[in-house]
């Protein structure tokens, strides 16, 4: 693999010191496609690793709070609220994360990170049910992680 060197300024965080603190809200969502029998095991709380939704919820909250640890140019933001909604469908689970903060910058990266980690946690919790006979995951996929809404109220 060949790498290209890009000339220019070094990476840096955006200076937000002159911005005022306002209520900021971001909503993000994503989807994990799962086998029907896996969905049934989640609903019946029969997954060997435990309660999938409860663990994914906690993992997502932790991810929101630690976003600057993983995304280098994100500011540390005093998170006011994190709320997850898990919608169990016949072919997978839709995860929605709402993040609020009174801050100088938005919280969409925190909401996206929360969704991504919640989805990955679901995959980890159910991977034994999703594997095929070769140890692969032909029916499992994480899809469409997007920001649904981003607002700021002054």
Secondary structure by P-SEA (a helix, b strand, c coil): cbbbbbbcccccccccccccccbbbbbbbbbbbbcaaaaaaaaacccccccaaaaaaaaaaaaaaaccccccccccccccbbbbbbbbcccbbbbbbbbbbbccccaaaaaaaaaaaaaaaaaaaccccccccccccccccccccccccccccc
